[in-house]
């Protein structure tokens, strides 16, 4: 399952869509394993050029004009992460600390948590400042590898079959490992994002959807969930009104391989919702 999740993580980085779901899965897995003491957990930081202003400290607006960059300090940005290391596999994940996912993992591992009385994060001994190691052999925005629909479905099937039976409940300590509890909302968030995941099947077929011509010039896109796909069309039919575009239900059955059919059947059981992917 960890291997499948790593592949989905690379797919999300390369393709762009599915990040919210994959990051929610990673957070849940890492928090569970951190609470049971089965992964190494440490706090790391990385400093380097800001990608918003290309390290200049000055942000240029697309419509013209510029202003001091609000995302960095004079062109340099420092990012803080929780690093989880899976023993024996060579797998290392990085979870942003300031956005909540990393903080949950560090709390489960008793590396750091929020001290309400002091109004700051403290370490396992209740002291501060928290020690941040320098990230090695890692930088932000590493390139990923986009998966074809079949491979994506197989990886999703492995992860989702593991995830769906988890039911922490909403009362009491939902999961209390040797190092601390894991809150129910991590599983809830992962299952919510699962219902919005979309698999992109690409262009369906080689001939115009309406006349069978091989002179295809574009595609009429049908957005998911569950699938995003486009019907190939010739120049004569590319201007058809949106109301006449193929419906989601008209996806040709031959496009669905066994892994895709398995994935679709599961999502028809749990229901769909549109993901807020670009928040």
Backbone bond lengths (Angstrom), bond angles and torsions (degrees), N, CA, C in turn:
res aa  C-N    CA-C-N  psi(-1)  N-CA   C-N-CA  omega(-1)  CA-C   N-CA-C  phi
1 X - - - 1.457 - - 1.532 110.83 -
2 X 1.341 117.26 -37.65 1.461 120.52 179.38 1.526 110.20 -63.23
3 X 1.341 116.45 -41.38 1.462 120.35 178.46 1.529 110.64 -62.07
4 X 1.326 116.50 -43.57 1.470 120.63 178.78 1.519 110.73 -61.82
5 X 1.315 117.30 -40.53 1.458 120.79 -179.52 1.522 111.42 -68.74
6 X 1.326 116.91 -34.75 1.473 120.09 175.18 1.521 110.80 -63.48
7 X 1.329 116.77 -40.80 1.463 120.22 179.17 1.529 110.60 -65.76
8 X 1.329 117.06 -40.56 1.462 120.34 177.81 1.520 111.39 -66.12
9 X 1.326 116.58 -34.18 1.452 120.32 177.64 1.529 110.69 -64.03
10 X 1.346 116.97 -44.61 1.458 120.52 176.38 1.510 112.17 -64.64
11 X 1.335 116.58 -36.47 1.463 121.44 177.93 1.528 110.49 -64.51
12 X 1.331 116.77 -42.57 1.467 120.34 179.80 1.524 111.23 -64.48
13 X 1.334 117.40 -38.21 1.462 119.85 178.85 1.522 111.17 -68.01
14 X 1.330 117.30 -37.67 1.468 120.47 -177.68 1.520 111.66 -77.82
15 X 1.324 116.86 -39.23 1.457 121.56 -172.85 1.525 111.52 -91.67
16 X 1.324 117.14 -34.45 1.456 120.35 179.23 1.511 113.12 101.23
17 X 1.324 117.77 -41.05 1.461 120.12 -178.18 1.521 109.98 -87.63
18 X 1.341 116.56 150.61 1.456 121.25 178.17 1.509 114.40 93.48
19 X 1.331 117.72 1.36 1.462 120.13 -176.61 1.526 111.82 -63.50
20 X 1.312 117.11 -43.88 1.465 119.57 -176.95 1.520 110.84 -58.83
21 X 1.330 117.07 -44.52 1.459 120.39 -179.46 1.525 111.05 -66.32
22 X 1.325 116.93 -48.51 1.461 120.43 -176.87 1.520 110.89 -63.03
23 X 1.322 117.96 -41.52 1.460 120.35 179.72 1.531 110.80 -67.17
24 X 1.330 117.36 -34.43 1.466 119.74 175.85 1.530 110.62 -66.80
25 X 1.336 117.24 -39.69 1.469 120.66 176.80 1.525 110.00 -62.27
26 X 1.327 116.42 -46.53 1.462 120.23 -178.32 1.525 111.50 -61.95
27 X 1.325 116.27 -41.25 1.460 119.75 179.77 1.519 111.19 -61.58
28 X 1.335 116.58 -44.84 1.462 120.65 -179.53 1.527 111.15 -63.21
29 X 1.323 116.69 -48.32 1.467 120.71 -178.87 1.523 110.39 -61.04
30 X 1.326 116.34 -47.36 1.461 120.12 -177.93 1.528 111.55 -64.29
31 X 1.335 117.81 -39.34 1.461 120.79 179.86 1.528 111.23 -66.12
32 X 1.332 116.64 -41.99 1.460 119.90 178.03 1.522 111.52 -62.14
33 X 1.327 116.16 -46.39 1.463 119.99 -178.12 1.523 111.49 -71.88
34 X 1.328 116.56 -31.40 1.463 119.11 176.04 1.525 110.59 -67.75
35 X 1.345 116.65 -40.10 1.458 120.19 179.46 1.519 112.37 -65.81
36 X 1.340 116.66 -30.77 1.467 120.14 179.23 1.518 112.70 -90.34
37 X 1.335 116.97 -2.68 1.452 120.79 178.65 1.517 114.44 77.67
38 X 1.348 117.34 19.80 1.466 120.89 -175.38 1.523 113.74 -94.99
39 X 1.329 118.70 -1.01 1.463 121.69 173.88 1.526 108.44 -132.99
40 X 1.336 115.02 152.25 1.456 119.23 173.04 1.514 109.92 -80.56
41 X 1.317 116.63 139.63 1.464 121.59 -177.41 1.520 108.95 -131.37
42 X 1.327 116.44 128.38 1.456 120.45 173.71 1.533 109.57 -146.81
43 X 1.312 116.10 158.41 1.458 122.48 177.70 1.520 108.80 -91.72
44 X 1.336 116.29 131.29 1.465 120.49 -179.76 1.520 109.41 -132.32
45 X 1.320 115.11 157.07 1.459 120.91 175.33 1.522 109.09 -133.53
46 X 1.329 114.07 153.86 1.461 121.10 178.42 1.512 108.12 -134.49
47 X 1.317 117.33 132.04 1.463 121.93 176.58 1.518 109.50 -120.27
48 X 1.322 116.27 137.28 1.450 120.90 -179.52 1.513 111.47 -173.82
49 X 1.334 117.02 -174.58 1.471 120.43 -178.03 1.522 111.89 -63.71
50 X 1.303 115.51 139.65 1.463 121.28 176.91 1.529 109.27 -71.22
51 X 1.337 116.83 131.27 1.465 119.10 -179.78 1.519 112.81 -82.82
52 X 1.334 117.80 -12.14 1.466 120.19 178.28 1.521 111.25 -74.83
53 X 1.330 116.54 -34.24 1.465 120.33 -176.65 1.524 111.77 -120.51
54 X 1.358 116.45 11.39 1.460 121.96 -179.45 1.534 112.31 58.56
55 X 1.327 115.84 29.63 1.458 119.96 176.33 1.517 115.06 78.96
56 X 1.335 117.16 9.90 1.466 119.75 -178.22 1.518 113.26 -89.47
57 X 1.333 116.51 -20.78 1.455 120.21 -174.56 1.515 113.10 83.41
58 X 1.330 117.23 -2.85 1.465 122.34 -179.11 1.529 108.37 -123.66
59 X 1.321 116.00 122.09 1.462 121.08 -179.80 1.522 109.73 -92.35
60 X 1.338 116.32 129.09 1.466 121.58 179.75 1.521 109.50 -103.24
61 X 1.317 116.83 124.20 1.460 121.71 -179.86 1.527 109.93 -77.42
62 X 1.324 115.83 146.42 1.463 119.61 -176.88 1.523 111.54 -64.77
63 X 1.354 117.18 -28.85 1.468 119.22 -179.26 1.525 111.87 -87.77
64 X 1.348 116.23 3.75 1.453 120.09 -179.98 1.515 111.72 110.36
65 X 1.308 116.18 154.86 1.450 120.58 -179.39 1.522 111.25 89.30
66 X 1.325 116.85 169.24 1.453 121.52 -177.97 1.522 109.61 -152.40
67 X 1.335 114.77 168.77 1.459 121.34 179.88 1.525 107.66 -160.77
68 X 1.329 118.10 159.39 1.465 119.84 175.49 1.528 110.71 -55.95
69 X 1.303 116.72 135.19 1.461 121.05 -177.60 1.529 110.13 -66.29
70 X 1.326 116.38 132.02 1.460 121.21 -178.82 1.527 112.36 -88.25
71 X 1.320 117.02 -4.15 1.462 120.06 -174.40 1.521 113.55 -103.01
72 X 1.321 118.26 -0.20 1.455 119.28 -175.81 1.530 110.03 -149.34
73 X 1.311 113.91 177.47 1.462 121.00 175.33 1.522 107.87 -116.19
74 X 1.318 115.91 98.71 1.461 122.54 178.82 1.534 112.53 56.49
75 X 1.314 115.23 41.43 1.460 119.85 173.83 1.507 115.16 93.82
76 X 1.323 119.07 -6.83 1.456 122.15 -178.70 1.523 109.55 -116.99
77 X 1.323 115.33 135.17 1.452 120.93 179.63 1.525 108.89 -121.45
78 X 1.316 116.49 144.14 1.462 122.17 175.61 1.517 108.95 -116.65
79 X 1.317 115.90 122.35 1.456 122.57 -179.46 1.516 109.35 -108.41
80 X 1.333 115.88 138.77 1.459 121.00 -179.54 1.531 109.62 -115.09
81 X 1.321 115.04 134.87 1.455 121.27 -175.93 1.523 110.80 -136.09
82 X 1.325 114.33 160.98 1.453 121.22 164.91 1.521 106.39 -103.68
83 X 1.306 115.55 123.85 1.468 121.39 -178.27 1.526 108.97 -100.15
84 X 1.341 116.22 124.67 1.463 120.85 176.83 1.524 108.33 -112.45
85 X 1.326 115.52 131.19 1.462 121.94 -177.93 1.528 109.10 -118.48
86 X 1.325 115.60 126.78 1.457 121.45 -179.38 1.526 109.05 -93.06
87 X 1.315 118.70 111.79 1.466 121.17 -175.02 1.530 112.79 -59.12
88 X 1.322 115.27 135.96 1.458 121.04 174.46 1.506 115.92 80.80
89 X 1.339 118.03 -8.89 1.468 119.87 -176.21 1.519 112.73 -109.66
90 X 1.326 116.84 -19.73 1.460 119.99 -175.79 1.510 113.58 78.98
91 X 1.350 117.45 2.92 1.461 121.47 -179.42 1.522 109.66 -82.38
92 X 1.332 115.86 128.88 1.462 121.97 177.56 1.530 107.85 -131.60
93 X 1.319 116.18 127.11 1.462 121.39 177.64 1.523 110.03 -113.73
94 X 1.341 114.73 152.00 1.461 120.74 177.08 1.526 108.67 -124.69
95 X 1.325 116.06 126.57 1.456 122.36 -175.78 1.531 108.80 -119.13
96 X 1.330 118.27 121.74 1.473 120.17 -179.34 1.526 111.34 -54.68
97 X 1.314 115.96 128.50 1.464 120.51 -176.88 1.523 111.68 -76.02
98 X 1.319 117.05 -41.85 1.459 120.47 -171.08 1.521 113.94 -76.83
99 X 1.329 118.56 -13.82 1.462 120.31 -178.80 1.520 112.59 -93.23
100 X 1.311 118.36 -0.76 1.455 120.19 174.89 1.509 114.79 110.44
101 X 1.341 118.55 -39.71 1.456 119.81 -176.24 1.525 111.18 -64.51
102 X 1.320 116.34 -45.46 1.458 119.50 178.86 1.512 112.09 -65.92
103 X 1.341 116.35 -37.13 1.461 120.30 179.76 1.527 111.26 -63.37
104 X 1.344 116.54 -38.23 1.466 119.84 178.01 1.529 110.88 -64.42
105 X 1.322 116.40 -40.87 1.462 120.39 -178.97 1.521 110.71 -68.26
106 X 1.327 116.62 -43.42 1.462 119.52 179.91 1.526 110.78 -64.97
107 X 1.327 117.10 -32.46 1.456 120.61 177.01 1.525 110.20 -68.73
108 X 1.343 117.02 -42.97 1.463 120.16 179.51 1.523 111.34 -61.50
109 X 1.336 116.52 -34.35 1.460 121.18 -179.64 1.523 112.70 -88.89
110 X 1.326 117.23 -1.64 1.469 123.70 -177.22 1.531 111.62 58.97
111 X 1.322 115.65 36.45 1.461 121.03 174.53 1.524 110.10 -88.43
112 X 1.326 116.01 -39.36 1.462 120.88 178.33 1.516 108.82 -162.64
113 X 1.331 116.04 145.15 1.455 120.27 174.11 1.522 109.37 -154.46
114 X 1.334 113.55 167.18 1.457 119.38 -174.98 1.517 110.47 -78.07
115 X 1.326 115.38 126.79 1.459 122.33 176.94 1.528 107.60 -99.81
116 X 1.335 116.57 105.78 1.452 120.74 -175.99 1.514 113.41 -63.68
117 X 1.331 117.16 -33.95 1.459 119.93 -179.03 1.528 112.02 -70.41
118 X 1.342 115.74 -39.86 1.464 119.34 -179.33 1.524 112.31 -86.37
119 X 1.345 115.43 -17.63 1.458 118.54 -179.68 1.513 113.62 71.12
120 X 1.322 116.50 33.64 1.471 120.39 -179.67 1.524 109.12 -161.51
121 X 1.328 115.62 167.28 1.457 120.08 174.92 1.522 110.15 -77.60
122 X 1.322 115.60 141.13 1.456 120.82 176.17 1.518 109.63 -128.79
123 X 1.326 116.92 166.75 1.458 120.72 -179.29 1.525 110.74 -91.27
124 X 1.336 116.31 -171.50 1.455 120.83 -174.17 1.523 112.68 -62.42
125 X 1.321 117.45 -24.89 1.458 121.35 179.43 1.526 112.92 -91.24
126 X 1.338 115.73 2.89 1.452 119.59 -178.36 1.510 113.58 79.15
127 X 1.333 116.10 14.39 1.453 120.39 -178.02 1.523 111.23 -103.19
128 X 1.316 115.98 169.42 1.447 123.41 174.93 1.532 107.99 -147.87
129 X 1.296 122.30 161.26 1.462 124.31 1.21 1.527 112.41 -75.89
130 X 1.323 115.73 157.88 1.461 121.07 175.96 1.522 108.57 -72.07
131 X 1.309 116.54 138.68 1.453 120.68 -179.48 1.517 110.31 -83.72
132 X 1.334 116.49 126.73 1.461 122.32 179.16 1.528 109.20 -109.74
133 X 1.326 116.85 118.12 1.456 121.30 174.77 1.524 109.49 -74.95
134 X 1.301 116.78 155.21 1.464 121.80 176.85 1.519 108.38 -83.63
135 X 1.334 116.68 127.16 1.457 120.93 179.99 1.523 110.08 -63.92
136 X 1.325 116.64 133.53 1.463 121.40 179.11 1.524 109.71 -118.34
137 X 1.332 116.07 144.37 1.473 122.39 177.70 1.525 112.22 55.78
138 X 1.319 116.52 35.11 1.468 120.23 179.44 1.516 109.55 -154.09
139 X 1.319 115.99 141.58 1.463 123.16 173.74 1.517 108.76 -140.18
140 X 1.326 118.92 158.27 1.465 120.53 177.37 1.529 111.45 -66.25
141 X 1.328 114.48 160.56 1.467 123.24 173.77 1.532 112.51 59.11
142 X 1.310 115.89 42.36 1.458 118.89 173.43 1.525 109.16 -65.94
143 X 1.324 115.98 144.37 1.460 119.94 -178.00 1.530 110.69 -72.36
144 X 1.321 115.08 146.91 1.453 121.04 177.38 1.515 110.67 -114.74
145 X 1.305 115.44 -175.79 1.462 121.52 179.84 1.520 109.05 -124.13
146 X 1.337 116.00 122.05 1.450 119.67 180.00 1.522 110.52 -74.17
147 X 1.321 116.48 134.13 1.462 122.13 -179.74 1.525 110.28 -92.93
148 X 1.322 115.81 150.41 1.459 118.32 171.55 1.532 108.10 -74.49
149 X 1.332 118.85 162.98 1.467 120.72 -174.18 1.524 113.88 -55.54
150 X 1.334 116.97 -39.18 1.463 120.43 -179.40 1.526 111.68 -63.76
151 X 1.335 116.71 -47.32 1.461 120.56 -179.74 1.526 111.06 -65.84
152 X 1.335 116.63 -38.79 1.460 119.84 177.92 1.528 110.39 -62.34
153 X 1.340 116.69 -42.62 1.464 120.40 -179.67 1.523 110.90 -64.44
154 X 1.329 117.96 -41.73 1.463 120.32 179.75 1.524 111.32 -63.52
155 X 1.334 116.98 -41.18 1.462 120.17 178.27 1.525 110.46 -66.84
156 X 1.323 117.57 -42.07 1.460 121.20 178.97 1.525 111.41 -64.03
157 X 1.334 116.88 -39.03 1.463 119.93 178.57 1.519 111.07 -60.66
158 X 1.326 116.95 -42.21 1.461 120.39 179.98 1.523 111.42 -64.00
159 X 1.334 117.05 -43.33 1.463 120.99 -177.82 1.531 111.24 -72.26
160 X 1.321 116.83 -44.72 1.460 119.81 -175.35 1.527 112.40 -69.74
161 X 1.333 118.07 -34.51 1.457 120.61 176.50 1.526 110.70 -64.06
162 X 1.318 116.48 -31.92 1.461 120.24 176.20 1.529 111.12 -74.26
163 X 1.323 116.19 -36.96 1.458 121.01 -171.93 1.521 113.61 -78.52
164 X 1.323 118.56 -41.45 1.463 121.51 -169.88 1.532 114.58 -59.18
165 X 1.333 120.17 -37.94 1.474 118.55 -178.86 1.527 113.94 -70.06
166 X 1.329 119.05 -12.87 1.460 120.86 -176.43 1.524 109.69 -70.17
167 X 1.320 116.36 125.03 1.458 121.51 178.32 1.522 107.79 -140.43
168 X 1.326 116.06 97.36 1.450 119.97 -177.18 1.529 112.30 -76.48
169 X 1.311 117.02 -26.53 1.461 118.92 -171.99 1.519 110.72 81.82
170 X 1.324 116.48 167.06 1.463 120.80 -174.37 1.532 112.68 -111.05
171 X 1.331 117.83 2.44 1.458 119.34 -178.91 1.510 110.18 -124.63
172 X 1.311 116.04 144.81 1.454 120.66 178.31 1.513 111.51 72.62
173 X 1.333 117.11 179.38 1.470 120.14 175.94 1.529 109.34 -64.90
174 X 1.320 119.79 111.62 1.465 121.91 -172.96 1.517 113.46 -67.60
175 X 1.294 116.57 -39.73 1.459 119.98 176.95 1.523 106.15 -149.33
176 X 1.315 116.82 115.29 1.452 120.43 -173.44 1.517 109.12 -115.83
177 X 1.324 116.25 96.11 1.448 121.39 177.89 1.516 110.87 -84.31
178 X 1.321 117.06 -179.70 1.463 120.69 -178.85 1.530 113.23 -58.16
179 X 1.341 117.07 -27.10 1.462 120.03 -176.15 1.524 113.31 -101.12
180 X 1.325 117.90 -11.52 1.456 118.02 179.45 1.519 112.58 148.84
181 X 1.337 117.02 171.97 1.464 121.50 -176.36 1.522 112.85 -79.84
182 X 1.322 115.53 152.70 1.460 123.00 173.32 1.526 107.18 -113.10
183 X 1.325 119.47 121.58 1.464 121.14 -174.09 1.524 112.71 -70.26
184 X 1.343 114.59 149.78 1.459 120.62 -176.92 1.519 112.04 -62.79
185 X 1.350 117.80 -28.23 1.463 118.96 -172.40 1.526 112.48 -68.63
186 X 1.317 118.79 -16.48 1.462 119.16 175.34 1.523 110.59 -68.02
187 X 1.333 117.07 -42.22 1.465 120.44 176.15 1.521 110.48 -69.45
188 X 1.327 116.46 -38.74 1.462 120.16 179.39 1.524 111.15 -62.62
189 X 1.339 116.72 -42.25 1.459 120.51 179.48 1.525 110.82 -65.15
190 X 1.334 116.98 -41.24 1.465 120.29 -179.46 1.525 110.83 -63.25
191 X 1.330 117.11 -42.47 1.465 120.09 -179.41 1.524 111.35 -69.85
192 X 1.327 116.98 -35.27 1.466 120.12 176.94 1.521 110.72 -64.03
193 X 1.343 116.68 -45.27 1.461 119.60 -179.99 1.529 111.17 -68.37
194 X 1.321 117.52 -28.47 1.464 120.77 177.89 1.525 110.87 -59.97
195 X 1.330 116.42 -39.07 1.468 119.70 -177.53 1.527 112.49 -68.92
196 X 1.324 117.00 -16.05 1.455 119.51 179.34 1.510 114.02 -102.29
197 X 1.336 117.59 1.47 1.463 119.46 -177.50 1.529 110.21 -68.19
198 X 1.327 116.01 140.69 1.464 122.54 -178.77 1.526 109.31 -125.79
199 X 1.311 116.61 133.01 1.464 121.69 173.53 1.525 108.14 -100.98
200 X 1.316 116.01 127.63 1.465 121.85 -179.99 1.524 109.19 -89.79
201 X 1.326 116.57 115.98 1.460 122.09 -179.89 1.524 112.58 -90.09
202 X 1.325 116.38 -8.49 1.458 119.44 -179.93 1.520 112.26 75.59
203 X 1.314 115.92 -156.96 1.467 121.31 -178.89 1.525 109.84 -80.45
204 X 1.323 115.53 132.84 1.459 122.05 -175.37 1.519 110.46 -94.17
205 X 1.319 116.76 106.40 1.455 120.34 176.56 1.517 113.38 87.77
206 X 1.332 114.67 176.98 1.464 122.19 -176.85 1.518 113.27 -114.77
207 X 1.336 117.50 -9.33 1.467 121.60 -175.94 1.518 110.70 -111.49
208 X 1.316 116.21 156.06 1.460 121.51 177.08 1.519 109.75 -56.44
209 X 1.317 115.55 132.54 1.459 122.29 -176.89 1.528 111.46 -58.78
210 X 1.353 117.24 -30.19 1.458 120.78 -171.75 1.521 114.40 -100.16
211 X 1.325 117.21 -37.46 1.470 118.33 -173.93 1.521 113.56 -120.70
212 X 1.305 118.61 -8.68 1.458 121.00 177.86 1.513 114.58 83.56
213 X 1.338 117.98 6.30 1.458 120.45 179.35 1.526 110.56 -68.96
214 X 1.330 115.25 144.23 1.455 120.37 176.08 1.540 111.90 -86.92
215 X 1.330 116.32 -1.44 1.466 120.51 178.73 1.532 109.74 -83.99
216 X 1.311 116.59 64.22 1.463 122.47 -176.88 1.523 109.50 -79.61
217 X 1.338 115.81 132.23 1.468 120.21 -179.01 1.529 112.73 -117.28
218 X 1.340 118.18 -19.95 1.463 120.08 -179.00 1.522 108.81 -162.71
219 X 1.335 115.62 -174.10 1.450 120.52 179.19 1.515 110.74 -136.46
220 X 1.326 116.82 147.92 1.457 123.09 176.40 1.525 106.98 -98.24
221 X 1.317 116.27 113.86 1.464 121.35 -168.78 1.530 112.01 -87.12
222 X 1.313 115.17 136.26 1.453 122.14 172.65 1.528 107.60 -117.42
223 X 1.344 116.14 115.05 1.455 121.03 -175.49 1.524 111.53 -85.42
224 X 1.339 115.79 147.60 1.452 121.70 178.42 1.516 112.26 -87.47
225 X 1.315 117.17 -170.35 1.461 127.29 11.99 1.529 112.71 -80.58
226 X 1.340 117.01 160.66 1.460 127.88 5.43 1.533 114.60 -86.87
227 X 1.343 116.20 -27.03 1.460 119.19 -177.50 1.524 110.64 -122.39
228 X 1.319 114.63 149.76 1.457 121.13 165.96 1.527 106.94 -109.69
229 X 1.326 116.04 131.28 1.460 119.95 179.80 1.518 108.94 -155.33
230 X 1.318 116.22 165.85 1.460 119.30 179.84 1.523 109.98 -133.38
231 X 1.326 114.77 143.31 1.468 121.80 178.03 1.522 108.82 -92.26
232 X 1.323 118.78 122.22 1.468 120.42 179.48 1.531 111.02 -66.69
233 X 1.332 116.81 139.87 1.460 120.94 -179.72 1.527 109.78 -139.07
234 X 1.316 115.23 153.43 1.459 121.71 176.32 1.529 109.10 -85.55
235 X 1.318 116.14 177.81 1.460 120.12 -178.41 1.532 111.46 -62.67
236 X 1.323 117.26 -35.55 1.464 120.58 -177.47 1.533 111.86 -65.27
237 X 1.342 117.02 -32.36 1.464 119.94 -173.62 1.530 114.14 -107.28
238 X 1.316 117.68 5.03 1.457 118.14 -176.11 1.524 113.14 -74.70
239 X 1.347 117.93 -14.01 1.458 120.79 -179.01 1.532 113.23 -99.14
240 X 1.305 117.80 17.47 1.467 119.83 -179.03 1.527 110.46 -63.86
241 X 1.344 117.44 144.95 1.466 120.29 178.54 1.524 111.26 -59.36
242 X 1.326 116.21 150.54 1.467 120.72 -177.61 1.522 111.33 -57.83
243 X 1.310 117.14 -35.15 1.455 120.61 -179.68 1.512 113.57 -63.56
244 X 1.335 117.24 -17.79 1.466 121.47 179.50 1.532 112.28 -100.74
245 X 1.311 116.89 3.10 1.461 118.98 177.45 1.530 109.66 -69.77
246 X 1.308 118.38 156.43 1.470 120.53 178.57 1.526 111.24 -58.84
247 X 1.326 115.83 141.29 1.462 121.04 177.71 1.527 109.71 -81.20
248 X 1.324 115.90 161.13 1.467 120.55 178.02 1.528 110.73 -56.45
249 X 1.345 116.24 -35.30 1.461 121.10 -177.99 1.524 113.08 -70.76
250 X 1.337 117.68 -12.06 1.466 120.95 -178.31 1.527 112.91 -90.61
251 X 1.320 117.69 7.76 1.456 120.20 176.26 1.520 109.22 -57.45
252 X 1.332 118.15 125.64 1.467 120.29 -177.92 1.526 111.81 -60.34
253 X 1.328 118.07 132.91 1.464 121.25 -178.15 1.528 113.27 -58.25
254 X 1.334 117.31 -28.55 1.460 118.82 -177.55 1.529 112.83 -68.91
255 X 1.327 117.21 -10.79 1.453 119.97 176.66 1.532 112.11 -76.25
256 X 1.328 116.82 -19.24 1.455 120.75 -173.99 1.529 111.00 -94.24
257 X 1.311 115.48 106.41 1.461 122.06 174.84 1.529 108.68 -79.01
258 X 1.338 118.77 168.17 1.478 119.80 178.77 1.533 114.29 -52.70
259 X 1.350 120.44 -44.32 1.472 117.89 177.74 1.525 112.82 -62.60
260 X 1.340 117.16 -37.82 1.464 120.21 178.69 1.529 111.18 -69.22
261 X 1.323 116.88 -37.91 1.460 120.21 177.51 1.528 110.83 -64.20
262 X 1.334 116.43 -40.67 1.466 120.56 178.12 1.523 110.43 -62.54
263 X 1.320 115.81 -45.22 1.463 120.11 -179.96 1.522 111.15 -63.69
264 X 1.348 117.04 -44.26 1.463 121.36 -179.44 1.521 111.04 -62.88
265 X 1.332 117.85 -42.67 1.460 120.80 -179.02 1.529 110.69 -61.27
266 X 1.329 117.00 -39.93 1.456 120.01 178.61 1.521 110.73 -64.71
267 X 1.324 117.05 -43.40 1.459 119.74 -176.98 1.522 112.40 -73.84
268 X 1.309 117.64 -24.57 1.460 119.45 172.76 1.526 110.45 -69.40
269 X 1.325 116.77 -28.41 1.468 120.60 177.44 1.523 111.55 -75.25
270 X 1.338 117.54 -41.79 1.461 119.98 -174.00 1.526 112.70 -88.91
271 X 1.347 117.47 -14.80 1.460 120.82 178.34 1.514 112.43 92.10
272 X 1.321 115.51 167.80 1.458 122.10 -175.92 1.523 110.19 -122.02
273 X 1.314 115.26 154.79 1.448 120.90 167.39 1.528 107.22 -153.80
274 X 1.335 115.67 151.49 1.444 119.57 -177.05 1.526 109.67 -77.02
275 X 1.332 115.42 126.76 1.467 121.14 -177.84 1.523 110.53 -75.53
276 X 1.336 115.89 145.64 1.466 121.67 174.55 1.527 107.71 -92.75
277 X 1.336 114.32 65.67 1.462 119.48 -168.01 1.501 113.73 -66.51
278 X 1.312 118.30 -30.85 1.455 119.18 -170.50 1.523 112.66 -103.60
279 X 1.346 117.16 18.88 1.465 120.04 176.70 1.515 110.74 -61.62
